[in-house]
Amino acid sequence: MPVRSRLPALLPRSGHQAPTAILTPAARLSARSFSFRPLPFSRRFTAPSQRRAVRSFSSGSGVQVTPTDRSVKIASSEATKRAELPNFWLRDNCRCSSCVNQDTSQRNFDTFEIPADVRALEVKADDKGLNVVWSGDNHKSHYPWDFITFYQNNNHRSPEAVDFHFWGSNVADRPPTVHFDAVMNTSSDEGIAQLTDLVRRYGFAFVEGTPFADPADTQRLLERIAFIRVTHYGGFYDFVPDLAMADTAYTNLPLPAHTDTTYFTDPAGLQAFHLLSHHGPEPAAGASLGGSSLLVDGFHAARLLREEHPEDFDVLTRVRLPWHASGNQGITLSPDRRYPVIEVLDEQDRETTGASPQNRIHRIRWNNDDRGIVPFGGPDADGIDPGRWYDAARTWQAILKRADVEYWTQLQPGTPLIFDNWRVMHGRSAFVGVRRMCGGYTARDDFISRWRNTNYPRDEVLKQVVG
């Protein structure tokens, strides 16, 4: 299985330029070795049950370990945030086979049956970590040095570092592509690792060599990533422009750049399109049947907006709008609350607003057709007049329509397109004739899970999701 050697603890917040080769297999992704320097000492002590002064023990290197009534103090020159780790916190995070089911990685005990005043009776440090015997039931815990050192220097695990590649029309020269056979090879995860990593970094990928006589092959491809998400459109879709659903996607009309399912609390994570066939009248010389596909990197467009018009970027992060799907009888969908066009997170991964370059672009929610009414006031308007929002949205739309931002391509039978619906907007030109298209949605969490588990070692994935 191709893996990265570890998940970095701290992340860069900006993207980087394209690597030399877009099609580098995941197996060739650079591996970065990492190890914590062990604390070279081994001492043991017993804390008396009576409250009295506690002895501290130090190694020859000067590191001291001191148990207290509420914590274990580990004086290390490597600690930058805290020298003490709370007793209750340490006991709750024991990962031994008695405390954590090793098959399910779930906790096996009731945290709140641990005495609130639990403390270390014995501590022994060796080259592998810290061993503690706890008061109450004399439970024995082991904490590896990488765990101890990480939390002495960090508050929590941060999202994995992603080498985002931001693109415009120039991506047409070398669009990210993998082969169907590599992805579907169940004897190796190399192909699926490459596919998910390209989608994670670029926001989209093509899968060439996909059989198209039967849409079931496309369905198998999507299920190789994760479960297909079922919505009011159904699960795996196979349609022609017949308005079977009351949505402009089921017509032959042109569609501007947009994201799908803006009206869901959790918009679709991935979307896939596979053009199975396109039949129509014989076009005139030099003409075509139309139906070219449009892709726009929403993160790239948002970065341009922030750089060129920071006040407009600020507006589109602050004003929260209603979004809805109400075209089908008996179906009226809207998210749990109103959301802005551009969602950003601060350095602590908390929802925030504003054009600060430290804020990380998290998600684009943009479909003018599904947008509700711009608010006049209240918390959703955040003090911004509707006219100001329209001005900012006009600037945003102008960026989306720039020739060097738009990537136009003609989908072909045998080459499905899979893209990140939280980042990449899609559209199309008008067409004549009958197109048969199949595809489906994938939930964001399912996609990220597949990406992690095919691109990182299992133990690092568990550290990431647990911590």
Secondary structure by P-SEA (a helix, b strand, c coil): cccccccccccccccccccccccccccccbbbbbbcccccbbbbbbbbccccbbbbbbccccbbbbbcccccccccccccccccccaaaaaaaccccccccccccccccccccccccccccbbbbcccbbbbbbcccbbbbbbcaaaaaaaacccccccccccccccccccccccbbbbcccccccccaaaaaaaaaaaaacccccccccccccaaaaaaaaaaaccccccccccccccccccccccccccccccccccccccccccccbbbbbbcccccccccccccccbbbbbbaaaaaaaaaaaccaaaaaaaacbbbbbbccccccbbbbcccccccbbbbcccccccccccccccccbbbbbccccccccccccccccccaaaaaaaaaaaaaaaaccccbbbbbbcccbbbbbccccbbbbccccccbbbbbcbbbbaaaaaaaaaaacccaaaaaaaaac
